[in-house]
Structure formats: structure tokens, C-alpha cells
Amino acid sequence: MSAYTVLMTKKIAPELVIKAKKQDVELKEIEFIEIVPCDEKDKVKGIAGKTSAIVFTSKNAVNIVAGFLDGKKPDWKIFCIDGATRDQVEECFGGQSISGTARSAQALATVIEEKNTEKEIVFFCGDKRMDELPDKLHDNNVEVEELVVYETKLSPQEVGQHFDGIAFFSPSAVESFFTVNVLDDQTIFFSIGPTTSECLKKFAKNKIIICEKASEESMVETILSVIKKTNG
């Protein structure tokens, strides 16, 4: 039995679970959200037929759009969040397609304003996307065409045990978790990024640690590093 247990609010790569186990940390995986693709294949293919500036703020949107295109790589100028989203864009559309990246949606809006010469952009997103990016672009006279390519369904589950830490990968997972759970203030929260951290602050006052890069690998590295430092 491992000395420390951390709840992951989504499934992660099996090799990362094994890596943590070797360092005496058990990563218990429970899905708190479900991603359901929308039937927007024809619209996505239509957008793929022209040169466009594109925004992705989630890995899920990248995967779904790429799936609709069946391997085709359009002539797109892509702006995306760093970390897992950027990695997925590179895998699906090639690194040459990326025109700009940033750590958060609000910072990405600034990058778009600075680098995108066009006054319109297509935002592939989920139904629970945050307002920061489109609002900031609208305020600066950039026309944003939003296309919702997936829905996020909350899947709340009660956790009946104590965890040394809990890792959150999205604001939706935070909302789902706290729908049915209450924690003591000793549990450390690990967050995938600034937006998720701000959401966590609405539900609890626990210590929040943001991983360096918005990816599963960085999340696990952060967890292992913090537990090692905390426990000597």
C-alpha cells in the first residue's frame, strides 16, 4: 500500500500512474466529467476549406475537430493554450500551423490581438467554455465565430476517503466534484492552470498549486515534487 494517495479527477496515461506508484504515491483516477462530441462535422469541414485564424483552448476540441477532418490539415493559423492543447495541435495539424500560444485564455487573447492581422477568428470550444477570451477579443473589435464541438456533462461522485491531494484538470471537474463532496482544509489542490485555480477558490480555501505546464505529465511531476518536499 502506498504512503500517499492523490485523487485524479480524470483518467491519465497508465505510465504516469506507474511512475507515481514507484515513488510510493497512489494516483486514484475517477472521471468527474464526460465529453460528448456535437454533430458539427459539416460546419468544421466548411471552415477547413478556407484560410482561417483558429482558436483552441482545450485538448478535447482539438481531438474532435481533427477527427471530423479525417487527417486533413487545413491552411489554418492556430492560436492555442500551451501544454496539452498545444501538444495535441502539433500532433494533429503540425507545429507549423501554430501562430501563437499562451498560458491562459486571457493571455492568449492578447497574443491574438498582437499577431493576428485579420479581424475575425473561429473559436472551436465546448459548451462550458469560459468568457475571458471571446469577451476580450470582442472588446477589441475582433469578430469571434464560436462553434461548440462538444458538450461537457458533469458526473459527480462521492469520494469516501481522505486524499493527500486532489488534481483538477478543468473548471467543470471542479464544479462536478464539489456538487457532492466537502473537504477539510488540509488537502492540497493541484490545478492544471489559472482558470481552474480561480474556480477552485470559489469552493474552498485549501492550498492550490498550479503545475508548470498544462499537461498530465507536468501535473504528475508537480504532485511528486510537492509530496517529496512536504514529507522530507
N, C-alpha and C positions, 0 to 999 in steps of 0.2 A: 504493500500500500504506500502511495506517495505521501511525502510530508506536507505538500501544499496542493490545494485544488483551486483551479480558476475556471469559472464558467465562461464559455464562448457562446455568444448569442447567435451563432450561425455555424454551419459546417465549414471546416477549413481543410487544407491539404493534409492527408494522412501522415506524410513525412514530418510535418510540423508537430503533430501530436506525439509522434515517436521521439522526436528531438527533445521535447519538453520532458517526456517520461524518463529519458536517460539522465535528466538533471533533477529528478525527484519531484517534478511538477506534473500533476494530472490536469489535462485540459478536457473538461466535460462539455460536450457540444449539444446544445439544444436550439433548434430553429424557432425563432420568435416572429418571423415574418415569412410570407410566401410570395414569390414573384410570379405574376401571371401575364404573359405577353398579350398585347392587344392586336386585333386584326387590322394592321395598318401596312401590310406588305406592299400594296399597290401605291400608296402615297410615298412610301420610302423609295420605291423603285423610280417613281416620278422625279423625286428630288435628286436621285442618283444620276439622272440623265442630264444634269446641268451642273456647271461650276458653281459651287455654293460655299459659303462660310458656315461651319457647323460647330455646335457646342455639345459636349458630353460632360456631365458631372457625375456619372455613375458607370461602373463596370457593367451593370445589368443592361443599361441602354445600349452600350457598345455591342455586347453579345447578341442582343435581339436584332438590332439593325443589321449587323454583319450576317446573321442568319437569314434575314429577309433577302439579302443581296446575293446569296449563294456563291460567295467567293469573289464577287466583282469588287474592284477597288475604284470608286468614283474619283473624279477630279475635284476633291474637296480640300478646303483649308480648314483644318480641325483645331479647335481650341478645347482644352480638357484639363481636368484636375490631375495633379501629379499623383504618383503612386500607382495603385492597382488599375485605375482608369486609364492612365497614360500607357501602362504596360499592355493593356488589352487593345488600345488603339494601335499601338505599334505592331502587335501580333496580327490584328485583323486588316489594317489598312496601310501599314508600313510607316516607319519613322519619318519619311519624307513628307507625309501628309500633315504632320503636326506644325502648326504655325505659332502656337503659344500655350503655355501651361502656367498653373499657379497652385498654391497650397489650398486655397479656399475659393468658394464661388464668388464672393465679393471681390477678392483679389483678381480672379480670372476676368471679371467684368472690366476691370481697369486695363488688363493686358489686351483685351479685345478692342477697347476704345483706342489704345495706342497703336496697335498693329493692324487692325482690320480697316481697310480703306473703304469698304462698302458700308452702306447704312442699313443693311438688313442681314439677319443671321437666322439660321434654323437651329432650334434647341430641341434635341431628342431627349425626352425625360420620362419620369414616372409620374403617376397621378398625385403623389405626395411630395413633389419637388418643393424646395424652399423658394422664397420670393426674392432673396437678395440679388441674384444675378439678373433676372429679367427686369426687376424694378430699377436697378442701377442703369441698365442699358436703355430702358425707356426714358429715364430722366435725362439721358444724354443723346436723345433723338435717334437711337438705334432701333429699328423695327425688328421685333423678335417674333418669328413664326414658331410657335410651340407645337410639337407633335408628341402626344403621350403614347409611348410604345409599350408600356407595361403598367400594370396595377400592382400595388403593394397591399397584400392582405395581412392584417395583424393576426398572429397566432399565440395569444397569451397562454403561458403555462406556469403553474405554481412550482416554485423550487423549495423543497422542504429541508434543505441542508445549508450549513454555513459554508461560504466560499471565502478564500483569502482575497480573491479579486474577481471582477466581472469585466469582460471585454465587450464593448459595444461598437458595432460597425455602421450604424445609421441612426438618425433620429427616430425612424419608425420602430426600430428594435427597442429603443429606449421607451417609447410610448407603450409598446406592447408589453414589455417586461413589467413596468410599474402599474399596469392595469390591474394586476393580481398579486403583486409582491411588495413587501415592505422590508427594508434592510436596516441593520444597525449601522452606526456611522464609522465602524472600524473597517468595513470592506472597502478596498481600493477599487476605483473605477479606472479602466483603461479605455481610451477613446481613439477612434480612427482619425479624428480631425476636429477642427474648431467648431464646426456646425453641430456635430454630435455632442461636443462638450457643453455648448450653450444649452442644448436641450436637456442634458443631464442636470444642470444647475436648477432647472425648474422643478425637479422631483426630489432632490436630496442635496445635502451639504457635504457629502463624502469627498475625500481627496480624489482629484481627477488627474490622470497622467495621459498626455497625448503622445502617441507614438510618432517617431521622427518622420516616417513616410506612410502614406495612406495605403498600406498593403498588409496582407495576412502575415507575411514574413517579418515585417517590421513590428507588427503587433506582438508576435510571439517573442521576438528578440527583446522588446521593451519589457514584457512580462517577466522574462527570465532574469534580465538585468536588475529590475526593481526588487524582485524577491530575493535575489542574491545579496543585494546591498542592505535590504531591510533586515535580513536574518543572518547577516555576517558571513 
